[in-house]
Amino acid sequence: MAGKTAGGFHAKDAKGAKVDEAPDDLRLALSWPEQSLAQGGETGQFCRPMNTNSQPSNTENQLSKIILDAAFKVHTKSGPGLLETVYEVVLAHELRKQGLRVERQVPIRICYDELVFDEGFRADLLVEDKVIVELKSVEQLARVHSKQVLTQLRLSQRRLGLLINFGEVHLKNGIERIVNGLPEERPMGLGLKLLAFFASLASFA
């Protein structure tokens, strides 16, 4: 979880650095089969700018809605009181069922003095390489929890994080949205909607 280290900090050369593998998935006697991680490049390479050449199908705000809908579904089925790792596994499963790329326990490195320190943080979930999801199962969130998520966003150069506390009886009371330079989407006015409509008609002419 945020702020925890696995085996302490390890300084390595940036070019030769390689992150430790994430721990094995927790297997539970639930109807939530865990799936393997999506194949791709190494995770944890956060001391570089994000790849802006990719063409994601969803914005951060769109992903946020999908993630929260899935979180409500998980909370309704399982209720509060389980381990954080359980919610991590089942939420990742729900999101993958919807075709999203989800990575678990992603190391976030710290770059300092041209050195790379592995596992400054571990993001519980990274969805579509865009949204960091930090999960808790506590009685009440503390201020430090949102600060940790904001630090993760800054270190990884990402713009949206979701802090979700499954320990709440009513999940809506345990959700915080943390942004790092993400502009808020404003509702489209009637005039803009009409312009967009006529523009779409013109494209078929």
Phi, psi and omega in degrees: 000173187300138175087348181267148177247156178244103180080013178080183178275144178229113180281131179221163172291140187298325184284329184258007185288141176218130186280155175290153178287148178292153179295158180301148179296145175283126180262129186233155177274061178234166179272050180229075183296130180281140179250158180289158179293150176298141180289145179176194181284179181294145176263168177091359180275073189258003180265033179215160179295154178293153177284108183269001181274346180288158181238080183293151182274343182228143174281172177301318181293323177293318177297323179303316180296317180297316181296315182292322176300318179293322179296318177298322179296315179297316182294322179295320182284319189258335182075177179279167171103354178274170177292151179302323181297326179296311179297325178298313181296311186287326177292320176300319179297314180299320181289322178293329177299334180268011175085013180271149176274120184232129175245143182249145176051056183276122179292137175246115186277159174245127176259128181210127176055043180063017174248154178244125178252117183288148169058047169298321173218165167233121176283129180303307178225141171236115186256122178055030178058024185229313188251125175270131180241119178252126185250140176228156172222070184233169181294322182204141178290149175250163182299326183296333181297314179291328177294323178295319179295318179298321177297318177300317180298316182293318180293324183266358179059042174246165195249345184221133174229146177241126176254117186236122179255104180284356178283347179287142175295317175251111189301330182300336179277355183241028182241129174232138179252122182243127182243152179226077180082013178276119179292142178285138177279129179261143178302139181284128179288171183298319180299316179293325178295320178294317178300317179296323180294313180293327177295322178292324177295319181296330182291339179267354183287000000 
